[in-house]
Amino acid sequence: MSTAATLADRVVAAAPSVGPVRLVCVDGPSGAGKTSFAADLARALGTALGPVPVVHGDELYEGWAVVAGEADRLAAFAVLARRVEAWLLEPFRRGDDARIPTWDWYAGVWGPTVTVPAAPAVILEGVGLAARGLREHAVLSVWLDADDASRLERVLARDGVGVRAELLAWRRDETRWHELDGTRAALDVRLAT
């Protein structure tokens, strides 16, 4: 049985944690494989629970600044967690679907608003999406990691070498954020990809 299937069984066995939703948080540094893992887990969960929405951090960050107008990215990651709470968890607690804006990285503005159903399970994946204020509501929290060289290679292959300077700054900030938040040590499961 795959890791995703094993963890899916654990999520299915859990009681809903946010209204009717079993919240799953997947975090780790850039290039660790969070998006691929979340897709695998959503497929595994879908067998028992039906379609499982995955909310990606890249849709919620306001570009490299994380949250525009914040003094630094560490403060921005904390604001991001509060936004996710308001945008997603509050509607879910009421049993309502959430409506969230998505960031258009090319235009540098908020793009279309999407509906995230209050499904039996919802996965949040991205840097900062298992922050303390979010993971305490999760039925499962997963830390993914890989060696530095592999992570850098993956991101540059996906997003292009033009992001290298921003990515290197982002990597310093995400490391500081994860240390400040204590993310890695606090999550339920730690996996290497």
N, C-alpha and C positions, 0 to 999 in steps of 0.2 A: 504494500500500500504506500502511496506517495506521501510526502510530508503534508502537502495541501489537503489530501483526503483525510489524513489522520487529524489534522487541525480542524477540518470541516466537521468531522464527527463531534469534536469537542464543542464547537460553536452551536451545532444543532441541539446538543444535549443541554445547553445553558438556557436559562430563562431569559426572556427579553430584558434588556437593561435600560432602554430609553423609550418609554411608551411601548409600542409593539415591536421595537427594533432591537436586534442583537447587534450592538456596535462592535466592530473590529477595527483596531488601529494598527497600521503598518508604518514603521519609521526606520530611519537609518540614514547614513550619508548618501550624497548624490552618487548615482552610478552603482548602487549596491544591488539593484534588481527588484526594487519595491514594486514597480509597475507590473513587471512580469509575474512576480509572486502573487500580487493582488488579483490579477486576471486568472491565474491558476486556482486560487482559493475561491474566487467567485464562481468559476465553473464547477468546482467540487461541491460548493454549497448549493448551487442551483439544482442539483439532482434531488436534494431533499426539500429545499425551501422555495424553489422557483427562482426567477431572475433576481440577481443580487447587484444592486447599484454599487459602483466604485467611484468615489469622489477623489480626484487627483489634486495634490497640492499645487501642481503647475496651473490648474484652473483657478486657484484661489489667491496665489501670490500676485501682487501688483508688480510683475517683472522682478528684476534682481533686488529691488528695494524691499520685497516681501509685503510690506504695507507702506504705501507712500505717505510721506509726512512724518514718519517716526524718526526719532533722532539717530537711531542705529538699528542694525538688523537684529540685535538681541532683543531690544524693546519690541521690534516689529513681530518677532516670532511669538511673543507673549500676547500681543494684540491679535495676531492671527488666530490663536487658540480661542480667544474670547469671541471673535467673529464667527468661527465655526460653531461655537456653542449657541450663539444667537441665531445664526442662519439655518442651522441644521437640527441641533439637539432640542431647542425650544419647540419648534413645530412637531418634531417626533414625539415629544412628551405628551402633546395633545392628541397624538394619533394622526396628525396632519402631514401631508407631503411638504417638503421644503422647496423653496424656490431660491436659487442662488445665482448671482452673476458669475460669469466666467471671464477671465482675463485674456485679452488678445495681445499676445507677445509681439506680434508684428506691428500692430497699430499703436500699441502702448496705451490702450484704453480698455474699459470694461466692454465686453462683447455681449453676446446673447445671454439671457437668463434661462437657466434650465431647471426642470423639475426633478427632484430626487424623491422618489416615493418612500413612504414610511414602510418599507418592505420588511419581511421577517429578519433580514440581515442587511447591513450596509457596511461597506468597507471604506475607511479613510486611509489614503496612502500618500505619504510625502514627508519631507523633512519638516518636523514640527507638528505633525498630525497625531502624534502620541504624546503630546505634552501633558504635563501633570493634570491640567483641568479637563483634558479629553480622555486620557487613559483611565481615569477613575470611573468612567461610565462604560468602559468596554468590557465585553465578556471575554475578549482575547486581545492581547497586545503583542506584536511581533517586531523584533529588531532584526534587520538584515544588514549584513556587512560583507565586504570583500576587501582584498588588498588594495592599497592606494593606486598602484599602476593600472590594475584592471578597471577600477572605478573611473579613473581619468580617461582611459581608452574608450570605455563604453559611452560616456557622455559626449566626448568629442566625435565619436562615430555617429551618434544619434543626432547631435545638434550642430555639428560642424566645428572646425578649428577656430572660426571667428568668435566663439564664445569663451575661448581659453582664459583671457584676462579676467573676465567677470566670474568665470567658474572658479578660478583659483582664489579670488577674494571670497566668493560664496563658501568654498570649502573651509576656509579659516573661520568664517562666521558660524557655519553649521556645527563645526567642532566645538566652538565656544558655547553655542546654544545647548547642544546636547550635554556638555559637561555641567553647565549651570542648572539645567533642568533635571539632570540625573537620569536622562531617558533610558540609556542602554541598560543600566542596572535595574531599573524599575519595571521593565517589560517582562511579560510572562514567558516568552520564548525568544531565544537568540539563535539566528541561523547564519551560516556563511554561504555565500553564493559563488 
